[in-house]
Amino acid sequence: MGRKERRERELKRENYATKHSAEKRKQTLIAVGVFAVIAVIVGYAVWQFANMTETAPGGPENAGALGSEHSHAAILVKIFGDEFDFSAPAYQIKSSWIHFEGRDGTTVHKHSTGVTLGYLFETLGLGIDDQCYVFQDGRSFCTNEDYTLRYFINGEPVADIRDYEINEDDRILITYGAETTEEIESQLIELESQPLIK
């Protein structure tokens, strides 16, 4: 093998190494650029979330920032004397703003100012108003000549609870039927004995 051939081989190797090095450098720069764009997007999203003062998408109207409050209230719903079970999976954490959690069906957790009981029941697929309590399947229990839907907050009767915002340690009774005063008193005592899971 002559000098000329050896020199040509060396040039080919150098050209290949230079091309290979340039290609590798190009791929590295593209990867760094992609990661930088991803980092900027993630950083911006985190900053937006951390500085969120308005209601987040999907939240209730007039609600404060998520985490602006953390209140707990005990609730008891009795339909013809039978307790409604909110501990079932169908009623657990349906909204970040207000919910039942941890397989407990007796403590309402509210995580924002401006969130009402009406919104809680809406997220659970249950209808309530001043006359009716409506199950997800459409069965309704409405005040009529024989039976009455009643609401009590901290032992006091109220006409409607949809616009009520719970406060720490509230006790809420919803009862439907033809209960006597003594039976209502018994339900209020049962509600008072329920532990609050905080």
N, C-alpha and C positions, 0 to 999 in steps of 0.2 A: 504494500500500500504506500502510495506516494504522499509527499507532503501536501500536495494540492487536495487530494481526496480527504486526508485527515483534517485539513483546514475547513473543507466544506462540511464535514460531519460536525466539527465543533461549532460552526456557524448555525447549522440546523438545530443542534442541541440548544444553543443559546437563544435562538429564535423561538423554539418550542417553550423553553423555560420562561422567557419574557412574556410570551402570549399567555401561558398558563398562569403566571403570576398576575398579569393584568386582569384576566378573567376572574381569578379568585378575589382580587381586590374589588372588582366591580360587584360581585355577588355579596361580599361583606358590606359594602356601602349601601346596597339595596336593603339588606336585612336590617342594618342599623337604622335606616330611614323609616322602614315599616314599623320597627319597634318604637321609634321616637314618636311617630304619629299615634300609635296605640297608647303610649304613655300619656301623651297630651290629652287624648279623648278621655281616658280613664281619670286622669287628674281633674279635668274640667267637670266630669260627672260627679266625682266625689266632692269637689268644691261646691257645686250647685246643691247637692243633697245636704251638705253640712250647713249651708247658709240659707236653706229654704225657710221662708217665713210665710209664704202663702200656702193654701191648701194644695197638697200634692194631687196629681191626677187620680181620680177614682175615690177621692175622699168626700165626706159629706159637705154640703154647702154651709158656709159660715164657720167651718171648723178652723181652729188654730193649727199651728205647726204640730206635726206628729211628735209626741214626747213633751208637749208643753204642759201636760198635766198627767197625773197618774192617780186616779180615784177608784175606790172599790165600794160596791153596794151589794147587799144581800137581796135576793129576789125569790119570791115564792108565787107560783101560778097554780091555782086550784080550779079545776073544771068539774063541777058536780062533786066536789070533795076529793077528786083524784089529782095528784101532783103532776104537773107537766115536767118532763125530764129533759133539761137542757144539757145533760152530761153526754147525750148521744153524739157520735161523731158528726152528725148532720148539723149540729148547732155549735160546734167548737171553732173558734177563730175564723169567722167569716169576714172580718174586717180588722185592719190593724188599729183602727181608731177606737173601737168599742167592741167587746166580745166576752165570751166565756172561754176558759182555757184549762189545760191540764186535766181533762175529763171531769172537771167540776161543773155542775150545773146550777150552783146556788150563788156564785159570786160573779158580778159583772165587773169587768176591768175597763176603765176609760182612760185613753192615752192622749187625749187632746181636749183643749177647751172648745166650747161651742158644739159638742156632740150630744144629741138628744136620745132619749129612749126610743122615740119613733124611728130614728135611724137604725138603732140596734135591731128592732123587730123587722125592719125592712130588709136588712142584710140576712136575717134568718129565714126570710120568705114567709113571715107571719104577718097577718094584717091586724092592726088594732086601731080603734077610734073610740069615741066617747060612748058608743053603743055596742060594738061588736069585737070579738076576738076570732080571727079566721086562721084556720090551719092551712098548711101548704097544699093539702088535697082539696081545699075549697069548703070543707065543713066549717060552718060559722056558728058562733054562740053569741046571740044578740039579746039585748034587753027586750023583754016582752011582758005580757000580763002575768006570766008565771015565774020567770027567772030574771035575774038582774046581773049585769056585769058591773063590778065595782073595783075601784082603785084606791089604794091607801099608800101614803108615803109617810114613813115614820109614825105610823099609827093614826094619821089624820086622813079622812076621806077627801079625795080630789075627783073632779069630774073627768079629767083626761090626763094622760101622762105622756102623750106624744112629744110635747115640747119641753119636757122636763130634762134638765141636765143633772146627772147624779152628782152628789157630794160625797166625800169620804164618810164611810160608815152608815150611809142611808139604808133604810129597810123598806122594800117595795113589795106590796101584796096586790096581786091581781086575782080576783075571785069571781066565779060565775056559778050561779045556782039560786036556790031559794033558802039560803042560810039565815038562821036566826041571829040575833045580836050575840048570843052566847057562842054560837058556832064561829062567827066572825072573830070574836075575842079569842077563841081557841086557835084559829089560824094565825092571828097576830102574835100570840105567844109562841107558836111553832116557828114563825119567821124570826122572832127575837132570839130564839135559841140556836138558830143556824150560825155556824162559824163563818167568818169571812176569811177566805183563802187569799192572802196577799203575797 
